Amino acid sequence: MNWILKELSSEHPDRRTALKYGVYMFLLTLLKIELDINILWYLRRGNMRWRSVLMGIVYEKALRKRDLSGYIKKEDEEEDGKKPGEEEGGNVEGGKKKEDKKEADQGKILNLMSSDAERVGNLCNFMVPLVQAPLEFIFGVVFLYHLLGWSAFAGVVFLPVIAVFSKLITSFYEKLVNQSNEIKDKRMTATNELVQAIRQLKWFGWEHQFAKKVLSVRETELGLFLKMAFLGVGMEVIWGITLPGITYLGFLAYVKLAKEELTIPIAFTALQVFGMLSQPIWMLAQGILHFIMIYASVTRIETFLKEDEVPTWVSSLADSSKNTKPVEEDKRVGFESATIAYEEDTLEKATADVPAPAEGEEDAQEVGTPVEEDKGFRLVDLDVTFPEGKLTLVTGASGSGKTSLLLALLGEMNLLSGKIYLPKQPSVVDEHTGLYNGVAYAAQAPWLQHATVRDNILFGAPFDRKRYDAVVEACALKPDLKLLDLGDMTEIGEKGVSLSGGQKARVALARAVYSRAKILLLDDTLSAVDTHVGAHIFKAFSSHLFKGRTVILVTHAVDLCLPAASFMITMSEGRIILAENVSQISSPQEASAELQKIIESEEAIQEAMDQKGDTSDAVEQAAEGETAVKKASKLIDEETKMEGSISWAVYKSYIQSAGYWMWVVVIVAYAISRGSDILQQVFLKIWGEAYGPVEQSTVFLVLNQIKSATHAIFDFASASAGRPWGLPDPRENVNPYLLILLGIDLWMTFVQFIASFAMALLALKASRTLFRDTILSVIGGTFRYFDKTPTGRILNRFSQDFATVDGELSNWLEFFVMNLMGYLRAIVVVIAIVPWFLVVTIIVLYIFFRLSQAYLACSREFRRLESISKSPIFSQFGETLSGLATIRAFGSERRFNEEIQTKVDGYMKAHNGLWMSNRWLLARFDLIGALAILVSIVLVIIGNISAGLAALGLFPLTPPRIHCLSTH
C-alpha cells in the first residue's frame, strides 16, 4: 500500500506501476489465505485430539476413583460457611500449599469433562498464534522503523505502564476464575440433585424450593461473571489504548523531534501497520485471560487426577498389566484382623509407608497398625473366612454394617489395618464349572442401565439362550416380561424408571446370577420382593446356577435361607458378634439359644418389611401409571434436532431476554465506535494534505470533475482559512494537529469501553433470563417427560449449552456487531469516494449471501448433531458415577471405557464437520475480499483520485476473516 500511495502522490504518478503493486498485493493475499487455512486445520485437529484425550482421561479416572458419594464428612457440614474459592486455595503448611482433599462430586466431574476439557483443548488454538504474534510484532516494528526511523520506538515507553496495569488485572481475574469454577461446580451439583430427585420433589411439591436454591447459586455465578466481564473489558481497554498511544507517540516523535513531514503515504501506511500490530496486541490481551482460565482448568483436572483411587486389585483398569499370566493365588474370601472405614484422612495417616503387594498377592490388601482416632463409622476387627462354594448369610439390625461389609470386601472402603482376601482374576477359569475367579454384585439399591431388560441381564456377557432362560425363571421374571410389549427387548429407562422396586431388584439379581463369576455378593435382594416371590427365588439357590459358587447373602429372611446356608455371621455396630457354621442346622429349632435369639429378631424385622413390601410395588406402579399394563417398548425418545433454518422465534427469544433497549444501546455504541475510525482517518488525510499547496484540498472536487456531494464529507474545506478547520501550516505549528489526534484517540478508547461494557451487561441479562426460564420449564415437566428424557440430556443443556451462552456466544456476538458496523463503515466510505464501487459491493454482497446460505444450512445441522451427540456422553458419565461399585465388581471398566470413547468419537465427528464447513466459508470469504480489494485498487487508480482519498478508500478494506468467524 505504501508503494501505491507513493505513486499516486507523486507529481507524475505512474498508474501502471501502481496497478502492478496492487496485483502483487492480491497474490500475497492468496498465499496468506492458503497458509492460514492449513494452519487452522492443524490447530483444530490438535484441539479435537486434546479434548478427546482429556475426556477419556477424566472418565477413566472416574472409573478408578473412590466412590464416597453416600458418605458425608463432618467438614462438609461446614461447607456453606466458607467463602467461594476458599477451599480451592487450601491451607499452607510448612511453606507448601496443602492440597484440597475434597472428593469431586458428579457436578464437578461433568464440568471437568465438558467445560474444562474444552478450555484446555482451546490452548491448541493459541499455540501457533503465540509464535505468530511476536513475529508479526517484530516485522511490524521493523517496517515502522523503515517508515518513521527511530521515532517508531518512541511508543515503547508506553509498554511498561500497560504491563503494570495488566498485572494487577490478571491477578484479580485469576482469583475470580477460581471462584467462578467452584460456583459452577456447586450450580451443576444443585442442578443434578434437582433433576435426579425431581419425581420425589414433585410428589411433595418441593420442586420450586429446590429451583430457588439452583437460581440462588446461579445469581452468585452471574455476579462473578459480571466482575470478570468488567475486568475483561478493562484489559481490552488497556491494551486497546496501547495502539493509539504508540501511534500518537510515534507521530509525535516523527514531527516534533525528527522534524519530518507526516505525508499521506507515510501516515496511512504507518496507520495500517499499527492496525496490523493491533491483532497481535489483541491476541496478547485475550491470550492472557484465556491462559488464566486454561491454567485454572488444568489445575482442576490435575487435582481430580490426584484424588484417591481404589487399590489396584479392585479395578480391572489398574491391574491389567499384572494379569497377563495366571499366578498361583490365595483363594480365600474374607478378612484377617481388618479395620475398615470410609474416611480418607485416616487412610492418609495409616498408609504412609505401605509396601506394594508382591506378585501373586494381588488379591490381598494389607495395612499396618490401626489408627486410634475415631472419625466416623468403621468396621472393626473383622476376622472371618467365608466357605468356598457355599452360601453364607449376613444378618444384623439396620445400620449394623452389613452393606459396608460387602463394600469393604469389594475394596470400596479404606483398609486401615489387616488384610482383605478376594480373588479377582477373570483370566483364571475353572475347567469343571466354567466359572472364572471374579465377582458379581447385586446392590441393595439396584443399579440399572438405560437399556433393554436383556442387555441389563447380560451386562456385556455373551448370550446363552439356555442359561438365560434358566436365570429368568429362577429370578421370577417371566410373568413380568409377559407384561412388556417386546418382552426382554423392552427398554426399562434410565435407572429402571419403568420398573417397580421388586422388579429392579430381580433384574439386578438376574445380572449377577447370569454372570459366570465364582463369587456372588447379594445385598438384601430378597427384601424388595413379596414373600412368595422370595420363596421362589430362594429355590434357585439349590439349582445348578449356584453350584460351586461362593454366595454371600445379606438378608433378614433367616428362617427362609437357613436350610441352604453353610455359614452365618451377625453384625452389630461394625463388628462381627457371631460367626457360626450352620451347615448341620436344617431348621431354626436346631440352632443354639444365641442363634435362635438372633433368628427371632431377624424374623420380626422381616415381618415389618413384608408389611411395607406388600404394597411397595403397588405404590410404585401407581406412580409410574402403566407398570401393571402393557408397557411401551421404546420408553426413551431419541434426541431430535430441528430441521431447516433457525426460526425467528429463536432469535427473538434471545433478543427479548436481554431487552430491546439494551440492544439499542449496544448497536448505537458500536456504530459510534466504528464511525470514530473514519474521523481519525479523515483527520490524517487533512494533516497529510496540509503539507502541500492550500488549493489541493479546497479545489479537489473541481480538479477531478466529480460533482457528487458525498466528497464534501471528506474535504472539510474552509473558504475563509484556506485549510480545513482553520488549521495552521503543520511545518510552522504542528501542535494543533497533535492535540486533535490525541483527542480523537482518547474518544475512540472511551466509546470502545462503553460499547464493550454494554455488550457484557446485555449478555449477563440474557443469560440470567434464559437460565431462569429453562429451569422453570424443566421443573414444570410431567412425569412422562422425565421418564422419556435421560438426565444426561437435561444436564447437557445446563452445562455445555449454557457455557456457550455465557462465554462463546457473548464474545462472538460482540465481534459480530463490531465487525458488522466496521464493514458498513467501510462500504459507505469506499462508495462515497469511488461511486462505481457500489456495483462491486452489490455483486460481492450477493456472493456473500449465497455462500452464507450454503454455509448456514450445513453448519446448523452440524451444530445440532454436535449438541445431540454430546448428551449420550453426559448420560453415560452420570450413569457410571451412580454405579461405580457394580461396574468395578463385575470388572467391566474396560468395556465402559470403550463405549465412552466411541461416543466421544461420534461427538468429535460432528465437531470436526462444523469447523471444516467454517474453514470452507473462510477461504471463500477471504478470496472474495481479496478480489474486492483488487477491484477497488483498480478503480482508485483509473479514477484519477488523489492520494488522500485513495488512502481513505483502500484503508478500510481487509479480508472479512473475523466477520466469517463471528458468523460461525
WOVENVEN-V338706 format. One record per pair of residues at least 24 apart in sequence whose C-alpha atoms are under 8 Angstrom apart, sorted by sequence separation. I is the first residue (numbers start at 1). J is the second residue. D is the distance in whole Angstrom. If there is no record, write none. Layout:
# WOVENVEN-V338706
I;J;D / I;J;D
This chain:
# WOVENVEN-V338706
1;25;8 / 190;214;6 / 247;271;7 / 505;529;8 / 562;586;7 / 563;587;6 / 698;722;7 / 876;900;7 / 933;957;6 / 346;371;7 / 379;404;8 / 535;560;7 / 562;587;7 / 698;723;8 / 933;958;7 / 379;405;7 / 477;503;8 / 502;528;5 / 503;529;8 / 562;588;7 / 697;723;8 / 187;214;6 / 247;274;7 / 346;373;8 / 501;528;6 / 502;529;5 / 695;722;7 / 771;798;8 / 873;900;7 / 501;529;8 / 502;530;8 / 527;555;7 / 559;587;7 / 694;722;6 / 929;957;8 / 930;958;7 / 346;375;8 / 477;506;7 / 520;549;7 / 522;551;7 / 524;553;7 / 525;554;8 / 526;555;7 / 527;556;8 / 559;588;6 / 686;715;8 / 694;723;6 / 929;958;7 / 930;959;6 / 187;217;6 / 476;506;7 / 477;507;8 / 518;548;7 / 519;549;6 / 520;550;6 / 521;551;6 / 522;552;6 / 523;553;6 / 524;554;5 / 525;555;8 / 873;903;6 / 929;959;5 / 186;217;7 / 187;218;6 / 243;274;7 / 329;360;5 / 330;361;7 / 339;370;7 / 475;506;6 / 518;549;5 / 519;550;5 / 520;551;5 / 521;552;5 / 522;553;5 / 523;554;5 / 524;555;5 / 526;557;8 / 771;802;8 / 872;903;7 / 873;904;7 / 928;959;8 / 929;960;6 / 243;275;8 / 328;360;6 / 329;361;6 / 343;375;7 / 475;507;8 / 513;545;7 / 517;549;8 / 518;550;6 / 519;551;6 / 520;552;6 / 521;553;6 / 522;554;6 / 523;555;7 / 524;556;8 / 682;714;6 / 927;959;8 / 327;360;6 / 329;362;8 / 330;363;7 / 343;376;7 / 513;546;8 / 519;552;8 / 690;723;7 / 870;903;8 / 926;959;5 / 183;217;7 / 243;277;8 / 329;363;7 / 342;376;8 / 454;488;5 / 475;509;7 / 869;903;7 / 870;904;8 / 925;959;7 / 926;960;6 / 68;103;8 / 243;278;6 / 341;376;8 / 342;377;7 / 453;488;5 / 454;489;6 / 475;510;6 / 767;802;8 / 925;960;6 / 926;961;6 / 69;105;7 / 308;344;8 / 341;377;6 / 342;378;7 / 452;488;7 / 453;489;6 / 925;961;7 / 183;220;7 / 184;221;7 / 341;378;4 / 452;489;5 / 453;490;6 / 869;906;7 / 870;907;6 / 183;221;6 / 240;278;8 / 340;378;6 / 341;379;6 / 452;490;5 / 453;491;6 / 472;510;7 / 686;724;7 / 691;729;7 / 767;805;7 / 869;907;5 / 339;378;7 / 340;379;5 / 452;491;4 / 453;492;6 / 471;510;6 / 690;729;7 / 691;730;7 / 767;806;6 / 922;961;6 / 925;964;7 / 339;379;6 / 340;380;7 / 451;491;5 / 452;492;6 / 559;599;7 / 690;730;7 / 691;731;7 / 180;221;6 / 338;379;8 / 339;380;5 / 403;444;8 / 450;491;7 / 451;492;6 / 558;599;6 / 866;907;6 / 869;910;8 / 239;281;7 / 240;282;7 / 338;380;7 / 339;381;5 / 450;492;7 / 451;493;7 / 471;513;7 / 764;806;7 / 865;907;8 / 866;908;8 / 922;964;6 / 239;282;7 / 338;381;5 / 339;382;7 / 450;493;5 / 451;494;8 / 471;514;6 / 687;730;8 / 763;806;7 / 921;964;7 / 922;965;8 / 180;224;6 / 337;381;5 / 338;382;5 / 449;493;8 / 450;494;4 / 558;602;7 / 559;603;7 / 866;910;5 / 179;224;8 / 180;225;7 / 336;381;8 / 337;382;5 / 338;383;7 / 371;416;7 / 449;494;6 / 450;495;6 / 557;602;7 / 558;603;7 / 865;910;6 / 866;911;6 / 236;282;7 / 239;285;6 / 336;382;6 / 337;383;5 / 370;416;6 / 448;494;7 / 449;495;6 / 450;496;7 / 468;514;7 / 556;602;5 / 557;603;6 / 918;964;8 / 335;382;6 / 336;383;5 / 369;416;7 / 370;417;5 / 448;495;5 / 449;496;7 / 467;514;7 / 556;603;7 / 763;810;6 / 863;910;7 / 918;965;7 / 176;224;7 / 335;383;5 / 336;384;7 / 367;415;7 / 368;416;7 / 369;417;6 / 447;495;6 / 448;496;6 / 862;910;6 / 863;911;7 / 236;285;7 / 313;362;6 / 334;383;7 / 335;384;5 / 366;415;8 / 367;416;6 / 368;417;5 / 369;418;8 / 447;496;8 / 556;605;7 / 557;606;6 / 862;911;7 / 235;285;7 / 236;286;8 / 312;362;8 / 313;363;6 / 334;384;5 / 335;385;6 / 365;415;8 / 367;417;4 / 368;418;7 / 457;507;6 / 556;606;6 / 687;737;7 / 760;810;7 / 918;968;7 / 58;109;8 / 176;227;8 / 177;228;8 / 313;364;8 / 334;385;4 / 366;417;7 / 367;418;6 / 456;507;7 / 457;508;7 / 759;810;8 / 862;913;6 / 863;914;6 / 176;228;7 / 333;385;6 / 334;386;6 / 366;418;5 / 367;419;7 / 456;508;8 / 459;511;7 / 862;914;5 / 332;385;7 / 333;386;6 / 365;418;8 / 366;419;4 / 457;510;6 / 458;511;6 / 58;112;7 / 59;113;8 / 311;365;8 / 332;386;7 / 333;387;8 / 365;419;5 / 366;420;7 / 453;507;7 / 457;511;4 / 461;515;7 / 859;913;8 / 58;113;6 / 173;228;6 / 333;388;8 / 364;419;6 / 365;420;5 / 456;511;7 / 457;512;8 / 759;814;7 / 859;914;5 / 332;388;7 / 364;420;5 / 365;421;7 / 448;504;8 / 458;514;7 / 858;914;8 / 232;289;8 / 363;420;8 / 364;421;5 / 457;514;7 / 458;515;7 / 476;533;7 / 55;113;5 / 173;231;7 / 363;421;6 / 364;422;7 / 446;504;6 / 683;741;8 / 756;814;7 / 859;917;6 / 54;113;7 / 55;114;8 / 363;422;5 / 364;423;8 / 446;505;6 / 858;917;7 / 859;918;8 / 363;423;5 / 445;505;8 / 448;508;7 / 476;536;7 / 362;423;8 / 363;424;6 / 444;505;8 / 447;508;7 / 475;536;8 / 476;537;7 / 680;741;7 / 55;117;6 / 169;231;6 / 446;508;6 / 474;536;7 / 475;537;5 / 855;917;7 / 54;117;6 / 442;505;8 / 474;537;6 / 855;918;7 / 680;744;6 / 169;234;8 / 351;416;8 / 443;508;8 / 474;539;8 / 475;540;8 / 679;744;8 / 680;745;8 / 51;117;5 / 169;235;7 / 350;416;6 / 442;508;6 / 474;540;5 / 855;921;7 / 50;117;8 / 51;118;6 / 347;414;6 / 350;417;8 / 442;509;6 / 340;408;7 / 347;415;7 / 676;744;8 / 51;120;7 / 166;235;7 / 347;416;6 / 442;511;8 / 852;921;8 / 50;120;8 / 51;121;5 / 344;414;7 / 346;416;7 / 442;512;6 / 851;921;7 / 50;121;5 / 342;413;5 / 343;414;7 / 441;512;6 / 676;747;8 / 677;748;7 / 49;121;8 / 166;238;7 / 341;413;6 / 342;414;6 / 440;512;5 / 676;748;6 / 48;121;7 / 111;184;8 / 165;238;8 / 340;413;7 / 341;414;5 / 440;513;8 / 47;121;5 / 111;185;7 / 335;409;8 / 340;414;6 / 341;415;7 / 471;545;8 / 796;870;7 / 46;121;8 / 47;122;6 / 334;409;7 / 340;415;5 / 341;416;7 / 440;515;7 / 673;748;6 / 793;868;8 / 796;871;6 / 47;123;8 / 108;184;8 / 162;238;7 / 339;415;6 / 340;416;5 / 47;124;5 / 108;185;5 / 111;188;8 / 162;239;7 / 338;415;7 / 339;416;5 / 340;417;7 / 440;517;6 / 848;925;7 / 46;124;6 / 47;125;7 / 107;185;5 / 108;186;8 / 110;188;8 / 338;416;7 / 339;417;5 / 439;517;5 / 440;518;8 / 444;522;8 / 673;751;5 / 793;871;5 / 796;874;6 / 107;186;7 / 338;417;5 / 339;418;7 / 438;517;5 / 439;518;6 / 440;519;6 / 441;520;6 / 442;521;6 / 443;522;7 / 444;523;5 / 527;606;8 / 531;610;7 / 672;751;7 / 673;752;6 / 792;871;6 / 793;872;7 / 795;874;7 / 44;124;8 / 107;187;8 / 108;188;7 / 162;242;7 / 337;417;7 / 338;418;4 / 436;516;6 / 437;517;6 / 438;518;6 / 439;519;5 / 440;520;5 / 441;521;5 / 442;522;5 / 443;523;5 / 444;524;6 / 530;610;7 / 792;872;7 / 43;124;6 / 44;125;7 / 107;188;5 / 108;189;7 / 337;418;5 / 338;419;6 / 435;516;5 / 436;517;5 / 437;518;6 / 438;519;6 / 439;520;6 / 440;521;6 / 441;522;6 / 442;523;6 / 443;524;8 / 444;525;6 / 670;751;8 / 792;873;7 / 793;874;7 / 43;125;6 / 107;189;4 / 336;418;6 / 337;419;7 / 338;420;7 / 434;516;7 / 435;517;6 / 436;518;6 / 437;519;7 / 439;521;7 / 441;523;8 / 443;525;8 / 527;609;7 / 669;751;7 / 670;752;7 / 673;755;7 / 792;874;5 / 793;875;7 / 106;189;7 / 107;190;8 / 159;242;7 / 335;418;8 / 336;419;5 / 435;518;5 / 442;525;7 / 527;610;8 / 530;613;6 / 669;752;8 / 792;875;4 / 105;189;7 / 158;242;7 / 335;419;6 / 336;420;7 / 529;613;7 / 530;614;6 / 791;875;6 / 792;876;7 / 844;928;7 / 43;128;8 / 107;192;7 / 335;420;5 / 528;613;6 / 529;614;8 / 669;754;7 / 670;755;6 / 790;875;7 / 792;877;8 / 106;192;8 / 334;420;6 / 335;421;6 / 527;613;8 / 669;755;5 / 792;878;7 / 158;245;7 / 333;420;8 / 334;421;5 / 791;878;8 / 158;246;7 / 333;421;5 / 334;422;7 / 844;932;7 / 39;128;8 / 332;421;6 / 333;422;5 / 666;755;6 / 85;175;8 / 88;178;7 / 155;245;7 / 156;246;7 / 331;421;8 / 332;422;7 / 333;423;7 / 155;246;4 / 330;421;8 / 331;422;7 / 332;423;7 / 154;246;7 / 155;247;7 / 331;423;6 / 666;758;6 / 840;932;7 / 85;178;6 / 155;248;8 / 330;423;7 / 665;758;7 / 666;759;6 / 85;179;4 / 88;182;8 / 155;249;5 / 329;423;7 / 84;179;5 / 85;180;8 / 154;249;6 / 155;250;6 / 840;935;8 / 154;250;5 / 314;410;7 / 662;758;7 / 85;182;6 / 153;250;7 / 314;411;6 / 84;182;7 / 152;250;5 / 314;412;8 / 84;183;7 / 151;250;5 / 154;253;7 / 663;762;7 / 837;936;7 / 151;251;7 / 311;411;7 / 662;762;6 / 310;411;7 / 326;427;7 / 148;250;8 / 151;253;5 / 152;254;8 / 310;412;7 / 323;425;7 / 326;428;7 / 837;939;8 / 151;254;5 / 659;762;8 / 836;939;8 / 323;427;8 / 658;762;5 / 658;763;7 / 834;939;7 / 148;254;6 / 658;764;8 / 834;940;7 / 151;258;7 / 658;765;5 / 657;765;7 / 658;766;4 / 657;766;5 / 834;943;8 / 859;968;8 / 314;424;8 / 657;767;8 / 313;424;7 / 655;766;8 / 658;769;8 / 654;766;7 / 657;769;6 / 657;770;7 / 177;292;8 / 406;521;7 / 433;548;7 / 501;616;7 / 502;617;7 / 173;289;8 / 177;293;6 / 501;617;6 / 654;770;8 / 833;949;7 / 406;523;8 / 500;617;5 / 833;950;8 / 148;266;8 / 170;288;8 / 174;292;6 / 178;296;6 / 147;266;6 / 170;289;7 / 173;292;8 / 174;293;7 / 177;296;7 / 501;620;7 / 834;953;8 / 403;523;7 / 500;620;6 / 833;953;6 / 500;621;6 / 711;832;7 / 170;292;8 / 174;296;8 / 499;621;8 / 710;832;5 / 711;833;6 / 830;952;8 / 147;270;7 / 710;833;8 / 829;952;7 / 830;953;5 / 829;953;6 / 830;954;8 / 144;270;6 / 498;624;7 / 500;627;7 / 826;953;8 / 499;627;7 / 144;273;7 / 498;627;7 / 143;273;8 / 826;956;5 / 826;957;6 / 140;273;6 / 823;956;8 / 140;274;8 / 140;276;7 / 140;277;6 / 137;277;6 / 136;277;7 / 490;632;7 / 491;633;6 / 493;635;6 / 137;280;7 / 490;633;5 / 491;634;6 / 492;635;7 / 493;636;6 / 819;962;7 / 820;963;7 / 136;280;7 / 489;633;7 / 490;634;7 / 491;635;6 / 674;818;7 / 819;963;6 / 483;628;7 / 484;629;8 / 485;630;6 / 491;636;7 / 133;279;8 / 134;280;7 / 483;629;6 / 484;630;5 / 485;631;6 / 133;280;5 / 483;630;5 / 484;631;5 / 485;632;6 / 486;633;6 / 670;817;7 / 671;818;8 / 674;821;6 / 675;822;8 / 678;825;8 / 815;962;7 / 816;963;6 / 133;281;8 / 483;631;7 / 484;632;7 / 485;633;6 / 670;818;6 / 674;822;6 / 815;963;7 / 484;633;7 / 133;283;7 / 667;817;7 / 671;821;6 / 675;825;7 / 816;966;5 / 133;284;8 / 403;554;8 / 636;787;7 / 637;788;6 / 670;821;7 / 674;825;7 / 815;966;6 / 816;967;7 / 402;554;7 / 635;787;7 / 636;788;4 / 637;789;7 / 635;788;6 / 636;789;6 / 812;965;8 / 813;966;7 / 129;283;8 / 636;790;7 / 812;966;5 / 812;967;8 / 389;547;7 / 390;548;7 / 392;550;8 / 394;552;7 / 389;548;4 / 390;549;7 / 391;550;6 / 392;551;6 / 393;552;6 / 394;553;6 / 395;554;6 / 624;783;8 / 388;548;8 / 389;549;4 / 390;550;5 / 391;551;5 / 392;552;5 / 393;553;5 / 394;554;5 / 395;555;6 / 396;556;8 / 126;287;7 / 388;549;7 / 389;550;4 / 390;551;6 / 391;552;6 / 392;553;6 / 393;554;6 / 394;555;6 / 395;556;6 / 388;550;5 / 389;551;7 / 391;553;7 / 393;555;7 / 387;550;7 / 395;558;8 / 386;550;8 / 393;558;8 / 386;552;8 / 123;291;8 / 393;561;8 / 393;562;8 / 402;571;6 / 401;571;6 / 123;294;7 / 400;571;6 / 401;572;7 / 393;565;7 / 400;572;5 / 401;573;7 / 391;564;7 / 392;565;6 / 395;568;8 / 400;573;5 / 401;574;5 / 119;293;7 / 120;294;5 / 391;565;5 / 392;566;6 / 393;567;6 / 394;568;6 / 395;569;6 / 396;570;5 / 397;571;7 / 399;573;7 / 400;574;6 / 401;575;8 / 119;294;6 / 390;565;7 / 391;566;6 / 392;567;5 / 393;568;5 / 394;569;5 / 395;570;5 / 396;571;5 / 397;572;7 / 400;575;8 / 390;566;6 / 391;567;7 / 392;568;5 / 393;569;6 / 394;570;6 / 395;571;6 / 396;572;6 / 120;297;7 / 390;567;8 / 392;569;8 / 394;571;7 / 116;294;8 / 119;297;7 / 120;298;7 / 387;566;8 / 117;297;8 / 387;567;7 / 116;297;5 / 386;567;7 / 116;298;8 / 112;297;8 / 116;301;8 / 112;300;8 / 112;301;7 / 382;575;7 / 379;573;8 / 380;574;6 / 381;575;7 / 382;576;7 / 379;574;4 / 380;575;6 / 381;576;8 / 384;579;8 / 378;574;6 / 379;575;6 / 377;574;7 / 104;304;7 / 103;304;8 / 100;303;8 / 99;303;8 / 103;307;7 / 397;602;8 / 101;307;7 / 396;602;7 / 395;602;8 / 645;856;8 / 645;857;7 / 644;857;7 / 646;860;8 / 645;860;8 / 643;861;8 / 642;864;8 / 641;864;6 / 641;865;7 / 641;868;7 / 640;868;7 / 639;868;6 / 714;949;8 / 704;944;7 / 704;945;7 / 65;307;7 / 66;308;6 / 58;301;8 / 65;308;6 / 66;309;5 / 61;305;6 / 65;309;4 / 66;310;5 / 64;309;5 / 65;310;6 / 64;310;6 / 58;305;7 / 64;315;6 / 63;315;8 / 64;317;8 / 64;318;7 / 9;264;8 / 9;265;8 / 5;264;8 / 6;265;6 / 689;948;7 / 5;265;5 / 688;948;7 / 3;265;8 / 686;948;8 / 2;265;6 / 685;948;5 / 2;266;7 / 685;949;7 / 2;268;8 / 685;951;8 / 2;269;5 / 685;952;8 / 1;269;7 / 73;343;8 / 682;952;7 / 71;342;7 / 681;952;7 / 68;342;7 / 498;787;8 / 497;787;7 / 494;787;8 / 493;787;7 / 493;788;7 / 494;790;6 / 67;412;7 / 66;412;7 / 66;413;8 / 268;681;8 / 268;684;7 / 267;684;7 / 264;684;7 / 264;685;6 / 267;688;7 / 264;687;8 / 263;687;8 / 264;688;5 / 262;687;7 / 263;688;4 / 264;689;7 / 262;688;6 / 263;689;7 / 263;691;7 / 261;691;7 / 449;879;7 / 447;882;7 / 460;895;8 / 447;883;6 / 447;886;8 / 443;886;7 / 442;886;7 / 441;886;6 / 440;886;8 / 441;889;6 / 440;889;6 / 441;890;7 / 439;889;6 / 440;890;5 / 439;890;6 / 438;890;7 / 439;891;8 / 438;891;8 / 261;731;7 / 412;885;7 / 410;885;8 / 256;734;8 / 407;885;8 / 255;734;7 / 410;889;7 / 252;738;7 / 248;738;8 / 248;741;7 / 248;742;7 / 245;745;8 / 244;745;6 / 241;749;6 / 240;749;7 / 237;749;7 / 237;752;7 / 237;753;6 / 234;753;8 / 233;753;7 / 233;756;6 / 233;757;6 / 230;757;7 / 229;757;8 / 230;760;8 / 229;760;6 / 226;760;7 / 226;761;8 / 226;764;7 / 225;764;8 / 222;764;7 / 222;768;7 / 219;768;8 / 215;772;7 / 211;775;7 / 211;776;7 / 211;779;8 / 208;779;8 / 207;779;6 / 316;888;7 / 315;888;6 / 314;888;7 / 314;889;8 / 316;891;5 / 315;891;7 / 316;892;8 / 317;893;7 / 316;893;7 / 317;894;6 / 315;893;8 / 316;894;7 / 198;779;7 / 199;783;7 / 196;791;7 / 195;791;7 / 195;794;8 / 192;795;7 / 191;795;8 / 188;795;8 / 191;798;8 / 188;798;8 / 188;799;7 / 265;947;8 / 264;947;7 / 268;951;6 / 272;955;7 / 115;799;8 / 264;948;6 / 114;799;7 / 115;800;7 / 114;800;6 / 265;951;8 / 264;951;8 / 268;955;8 / 111;799;7 / 115;803;7 / 110;799;8 / 110;874;7 / 110;877;7 / 106;878;7 / 106;881;7 / 63;880;8 / 67;884;7 / 59;877;7 / 63;881;8 / 67;885;7 / 62;881;7 / 63;884;7 / 63;888;8 / 63;893;6 / 60;897;7 / 59;897;7 / 56;897;8 / 59;900;8 / 56;900;8 / 56;901;7 / 55;904;8 / 52;904;7 / 52;905;8 / 52;908;8 / 48;908;7 / 48;912;8 / 44;912;8 / 44;915;8 / 41;916;8 / 41;919;8 / 40;919;8 / 37;919;7 / 37;923;7 / 34;923;8 / 33;923;7 / 33;926;7 / 33;927;7 / 30;927;7 / 30;930;8 / 29;930;7 / 26;930;6 / 26;931;7 / 26;933;8 / 26;934;6 / 23;934;7 / 22;934;6 / 22;937;6 / 22;938;8 / 19;937;7 / 19;938;7 / 19;941;7 / 18;941;7 / 15;941;6 / 15;942;7 / 8;941;8 / 9;946;7 / 8;946;7 / 9;947;5 / 8;947;5 / 6;947;8 / 5;947;6 / 5;950;8 / 5;951;7
